[in-house]
Amino acid sequence: MSELAVPRFDPGSTWPTLGPQVCDWIETFLVFGPGDLHGQPARLSEEARGLVYSFYELHPQGSAAAGKRRFRRCAVSLRKGLAKTELGAWIAAAELHQDAPVRCDGFNAGGEPVGVAVRDPYIPMLAVSEDQSEGLAYATLRACLLEGPLAEDFDIGLAFITRKDGRGRCEAVAGSPGSREGPRTTFELYDETHGMTLPRLREAHAAMEGNLLKLLIADPWSLEITTAPVPGEGSVAEGTWEYAEQIAAGEDQDRSLFFFARWAGEQHDLSKGKQTPRETVRAAVLEASGDAAVWSNVDAIIEAFYEPNTDQARWERLWLNRKVQASRQVFSSALVKAAADPLPGRVPPRRTAIVLGFDGSRTIDSTGIIGTVIETGYQFTVGEWERPVDLKGDWEVPASDVDETMSDAFERWKVIVALCDPPFWEEHVNAWHGRWPDVVARYHTNQHKKMALTLAAYVAAWQAREVTHDGSAAYMRHLANARKQELNVTDERGEKLYVMVKERRNSPLKIDLAMAGCLSWQARGMAIAKGAMQRHGSKPGRTTVYMG
């Protein structure tokens, strides 16, 4: 079984827990939400019951924190279809209700914890967008309360739910850091955190986690529920999983996190795609399902794998809970992560021979300048401008800052070639060409075949591990966001070429720094072809570059 459990499962654990009381309360007073069992009494699987027991573990009698929660932060990553959202909604219902036994009020004569309700709960439920907030955990909670025996205990609205006794509130939120600062939360639910890749969502998550520290008397905590993240996208789920791995490896001693993930192990090899034997696919699905396999439609999941239009990478992530590269991702997140090698200060010394790549927009997308050290292939962020996360209203890239940064780069380093994509910046690119006519050149990224060959050379350089970089979070995020768009042209080997695009036309996930990095790598090849290595006292090194 491929699992990651933090802390490691201990069958002889003596930690007291309110879990049995919470489970009994859920199965007594709640019902299933939308789906085949809608309105029927809630029933917890053995695995779900075990998770609830862990969520509600307490410090034992005699300890300095006796009766307080063991975990401030809990996270679960399981495959699609295992009722994770429903479990989160049931926990939220218990945390909100005036009689649910979710906090410890001491221990009875037998040493068992006595469960009581939270006096004045406030529960935000964060999802990727307003629509998903309503379509995921909040909508499930709302349905569970409306259809069950507790409906008269609440005022249940489309946007929030309050207790009839005048205390307690639960609401769906979509992630605005400014509006999330300040509330004294008692429980927080984050739904489908693999999709929380935007800066505003990551910052909202961080701000909300900070709010848990403000009301210690209520013993607040949070719960993340998700499927596996796409590597490199920088989602909340990816950050939590990596943090759990650090704790499991002994690199961090945080004892306030409970994390559990299960996925299909690598022994189930699906690399042959639709030629993979069905018994291999079945074994993978069964391992990812755990005890839920007995009530899952395993055959339908397997059939979906073999359908002609199925994206295998997405299928593996959803149904096997594997952290796999998205099929359309241009750059390998594993290679990008391995290539991070920050210099002191993340920039090379003055007068180093470098090249530059520039790409950007003015009001919607980001703008960036990426430098590459000619001798080593080390890439670093010279400048990047992106709309502030929580800004309301209009915004425009500060052109004077961009111009000043470009000028500073020429003053600080020995720039040999600078390739600039002109659209939206035609006037500035012309001015730069006028100031440095032998260095600055226009490079139109909308010339698709030319750009596809340029990109192919850049990707090959990553695969050959010729590229290293400064580890800039924004740069790595833009590389992870880049997606392939195939062209109806092929290379000399007959393979289809592709260009770099955003996930969708109006996607907020930016790629401008990745494009600037590609142009910078192309500039390096052009500089080497012009003899830059020999002129600056270096030996020629191998590089991949399109020289069309």
N, C-alpha and C positions, 0 to 999 in steps of 0.2 A: 504494500500500500504506500503510495507516494503522498506523504503528508508533511506539513510543517506546523508544529504546535508549540506555542510560546505562552506559558511555560510548558515544558514537556509533560505529557500525560503521566500522572502518578496514580496507579490503581489503588494504592494504599493511602491516598490523601486523607488527612484529618482536618482539612479546612472546613469549618461549619459553613452552611449555605442556606439561603432562603429559597433556593431553586425548587424543592418539592412543593413549597407553599405557592410559589408563583405559578408553577405548572398546573397545580390543582385549580387555582383561581382561573387561569386561562381556559381550561377544559370545562369549567363549570359555567362561566359567564360569557364566553365569546363564541363566535361562529366563524366559518370560513367566509372569505371575501369572494370577489368575482371569480368565476370558474365553474368547473363541473360540480363542485361541492358547495356552491354558494348557499349560505344560510344554514348549512348543517353544523352541528356542534363541533367546536374546535377539537382536534386531536393532534397531539405532538408525536412525531416519530421518536424512536429511541435516541437517534443522533441529536435531534432538536432538543429533546429533554436533557441530554447530557450537556449541550451548549448552555442552556438556561441555568443548569446547576453551576456551571463555571462562571457565567456572567454575575451570579449573585453570591459568590464566595465571600466570606467575611474573615476578618482577623479574629482569632480565637480568644476566649476568656483568658484573662491573666496577662495579655499582651498590652502594650501601651495604647494601641489603636483598637482595642476589643470592640467588636460589633460594627466597625467601619468596613466599608467595601474594600475588598482586596484589589480590585481592578478599577482604575478610573477610565480606561479606554479599552474597548473590546472591538474586534474586527473578525469577520468571517468571509472567506472566499470559497465559494462552491459553484459547481456548474449550474447552468440555466435549468429551470424547471424543478428545483428542489424547495420551492416555497420559502425562499429566503425573505422576500418582501413581506410575505404574510407573517412570518415569525417576527420581523421588525415591527409590523403594525400591532401585533398582539402585545409585544413588550411595551410599546408606546401606550396602548390602552391601559395596561396595568400601572404604568408609571403615572398616568393621568387620573385614575379613578380614586375616589375618596375612601375606599375600603380595601384596596389591594395591598397585600403584604410585601411591599418592595423595599422597605428599610427596616433595620434592626432596632428594636426598642428594648434591648437587654436579652438575657437568657433565662429560660425557665428552670425549674428545679432539676430537670433532667439534662440540663446543659444545652438544650436546643434553642436556637434564636427565635425571638418573638417578632413576627412581622407586622409592620404598620404601614399606612399610606404616607405619601409625601404631603405635607401640610398645604403648600401653595405651589404646585408644580408649574413650570413653564417649559414647554417642549417644542423646539423648532425642528422641522424635518426638512433637511436640505437635499435637493435633487439637482439634476443637470440644468433644467429649465422649469419655467412655470408650468408648461404643459406636462412635463414628466413628473413634477411634484404632484400634480393632480392625477396623473395616470399611474403612478406607482404607489409608494407607501401611504401617502395621505389618503388617496382614493380608497385603498384597501382598508385602512383604519376606519374611514367614514362608513364604508359598507358594513364592516364587522359590527360597528356600534348601532347603525340604523336597523340592521336585520336581527340583532340579538336582544337578549333580555335587559340590557343596560340602556336602551334608547332613551328612557325617561330620565336618566341621570344627567343628560347632557343637552346643551343647545348645540346642534350639529349643523354647521354651515358649509358653504362651498370653499371658503378660505380658511376658516378656523373653527375649533371646537372648544367650548368652555363647559365647566361643570356647573350644574344647577345651584350648587351651594355658594356660588359666587367666587370660588377660588379655583385656580388652575386654568391653563390655556394651552392648546396645541395648535400649531399652524404650519402650513407649508411655506417654505422660503426658497428663493431661487438663486441666492448668492450675490449679495451686494455687501462688500466688507464694511462700508460705512454704516449701513443699517444694522449690521450684526454686532458691532461693538457695543458693549454696555449691558445687554440683557443678562440677568442673573439666572442662567439656565439650570435646570435640575436633571434633565436628560436630553440628549441630542441624538437624532437618527440621521445618518447619511446613507442615502440609497443609491446603488449603482455607482460607486466611487471610481470605477474604471473609466467612466465617461467624464470625470471632473478633471479636465486637462487645461481649461482656460485659466489664466492668471487670476481672474476675479473669483473663480470658484475655489482655487487653491488658497487664496488669501481669505476668503470667507470661512473656509474650513479651519485655517490657522486661528482666525479671530474667535471663532466659536469655541475652539478647544481652549483658548485663553480664558473665555468666560466661565469655564468649569472651575476655575480657581477662585472665583469671587464669592461663592456661597457654600463654604465648606460644611456648614452645619446641616445642609440638605444632602450631603454626600453625593454630589452630582457625578454623572458619567455619560459616556457616549458609546454608540454602536455603529459600526460601519458594516454594510452588507454589499457584496459585489460578486461579479465573476472576475476571472483573471484579467489583468491589464495588458494592453499592448506595450511591449517593451520600448522604452525611449520616449514615450509621449509625455512623461512627467505627470501622470495623473495622481490624484490622492491615493488611489489603490496601489499604484506602483511604489509610491513613497512609503506607505504603511508596510507593504510586503518586504521591501528592502530593509526597513528598520527592524522588522521581526527577524530577518535573516541575520542581521548584525547581532541582535540579542542572543539568538540561538548559537552563534559562533563565538560568543563570549566577548564581542567587541564593545558591548554596551551592557550596563548592569540595571537598566530600567526594569523595575518590578511592577509597574502600574499598567502594563499592556498585557491583554489576553488576545492571542491571535490563533486562528485555525484555518488552514487551507488544505484541500485534498484535490488531487488531479491525477490524470492517467500518466503513469511513468513512461520513460523513454523506451522501455522494453517493448512497448506496443508501437512498432515502427509503421507509420503511415506514409512514408516517403514515396511509395509507389502510386500515391493518389488513388484514383478509382480502380487501379489494378490490385489494390490491397485486398487480401483475403478477408471475407466477411467475419471469420472467426477472430481475426486480429482486431477488427473494428469493434466487434462485440465485447471482447475482453477489455478494451480500452474504456468503453462506455460503462461497463460494469464496475471497473475500478473507480472511475470518477464519480459513480452514483452512490457508492456505499450502501447502507441498508435501504436506501430509497429505491434501489433497483427492483424490489418486489412489487412496487406500485407504479413504476415508471413505464412508459411505452417505449421500451428499448428498441423494438423492431422499427418503429417509426423514426427514431433518431438515427438508426443505422441506414435506413432507406434514404434519409435526407443527405447523408454523406455521399451517396452515389448519384444523386440527381445532377444533370448536366450543368446547371447554372450555380451549383453550390460553390461558394468561396471556401476552399478547404481550411485556410488559416483561420478564418472567422468561425467556421464550424468547430475546429479544435479548441478555440478559445472559449466558445459558448458551451459546448457539450462535453468537453474533456477538461475544462478549466486550466488549459495550458497557457503559459505566457509565451505566445508565439508571435513572430513578426507578422504584421498585416501584409497580405499578399501584394498590395499596391505600394507599400513603402519603398522608397527609392534606396535609402541607406540602411545598412544593417546596424541596429541599435547596439548590438554587442560589440561590433567593430568601433563604433563611435565612442562608446564608453571606454573601451580598452585603449583607445588612442589619446585619451585625455592626459596631458603631461604639462601641467601649468609651470611656467617659469616664475621666478620671483617677480611679483607684480604683474604677471601674465603678459608682459610685453618684452620684446628683444631689446638689447642695448642700443644706444644711439649710434647712428651711422651704419647700422646693419643694412645690407642690401636686401630689399624686399620688393614685393609687387603688391598691388591693390586690386580689389574687386568691389564695385559699387552697384547696388540695386535698390530700388525703392519706389514708394508712392508719395503722395502728398497729404491725403486726408483719411484714407481708409486703411491701407496696409502699412507695414513697417518700412523703415529705410535703414540700410546698414552698409558699413564699409568693413571688409575683411582683408587683413594683411596676410601674406605668406612669406616666410623667410626662404629666399631662393636656395640657399645651401642645404637646408634641412627638410623643407616641406612642412615646417611648423606654421599652423594657422592661428591667428589671434584676432579678436574683435577690436577694431580701431574705433568704431563708433556705431551705436545703434539707437534708433528712435522709434518708440512704439507708444500708441495711445495709452495714457495712464488708465489703470484698471478701473477706477471708480469715478472717472470723469463723466459729467453730464454735459450734453450739448456738443457744439462743434469743436473740432480739434484739427490742427494742421502741423505737419512736421516743421520745426523751426529751421528754415532754410539757412539763416545766418549761422546757426550752430553747425550745420552740416558743412558749409563752406569753410568755416574756421577750423573744423576738425580735419578736413582735407588739407588745408594749408599747413597745419601743425604737423601732419604726417610727412609732408615733403620736407619740412624743416628738420624734423627729428631723425628721419631715416633716409637712406639713399634709395629712393623709389626708382625702379628701372622701367616698369610697365604698370599702367593703371587702366583697367578695362571698365567702362561705365555703360550701363544700360540707359539710353537717353530719355525714353518716354517719361513725362511729368517733370523732368529735370533738364530739358534741352538747353535752356539758357545757361544753367550752371555748368553743364558738361562742355558747352562751347567755350565758356570762360576759362574753364580748367585747361582745355586743349590750347587755348590761346596763351596761357601762362606757361604751360609745360608741353609744347607741341611735339616733342620727340618721345614723350612718355604717355600722355593720356590719349586713349583711343576709344571710339564708340564701338560698342558690341551689342547688337540688337538681339535680345533674347526671344523675340517673336519670330525670328527666322528659324522655323522649326527643325528642318533637317540639320542645319549647321549647329543649332543648339543641342539637338539630340546626340550628335557626335561628340560635342564638347562635354556633355553630361556623361556619356559612356566612358570617356577617358577619366573623368573625375571619379566615377564609381569604381572603375578598375584600379585607380590609385588607392582608394580605401581598401579594396579587397586585397591588394598587394601590401597593405600596411605601410604605404609610403607617406601617409598623412598622419601628422600628430596635431594636437590643438590645445588651446588654453583652458579647456573645460568650462567655458562660458555657458551658464544655464540657458540663456536665451538662444545661443547658437545651437546647442544640442537639441533644444526644443524645436527650432525651425527645421533642423535636419530630420527629426523624427516626424514632423508634420508633412514633409514632402511626399507627394504621391505620383505614380507613373500614369501618363496618358499615352497610350500606344499610337504610333503613326502608321500610315499605310506605305511605309518605306522600310527597307531592310539595310543592314550593313553588308560588308563584303562577304560575311559568312552566311548570309541569308537570314539572320535573326532580326526580328522586328525591333525597330528603334522606338524610343519613347522620350518624351520631354517631362520636365518637372512641373507639377501643378499643385494647387491646393486641393484639399479633400473634396471640396465642392466650390462652385463659383463664389458664393457669398460666405464661405466659411470664415469664422473668426480665428482659425488656426493659421498663423502666418508662416511663410517660407522664405521671406526676403533675405535673411541672413544666409540661408542655405544657397540661394541663387548667387549672392555676393561671394560666397566661398567657392562656388563653381567657377565664377569668372576669375577669381583670384588664382585658382589653380591653373586655369588656362593661361593667365598672364605669366605665371611662373615658367610654363613650358616655352612660351614665346621668348621670355628673357634668356632662358638657357640656350635656345636656338640662336639668339643674337650674341652668344659668347659670354654671358654674364658670369658664369662659373669661373672661366679662365681669367677674366678681367679683375675679379675680386679675390683671386688667390685660392680658389677651391678646386677640388677635383670634380670632374663631371660625375653626376650620379644618375642612376636610372630613374626615369619618370615617365608617366603615361600622360599624353596630352594630344588633343586633336589639333592638327596643324593645317586644316583646310583653309 
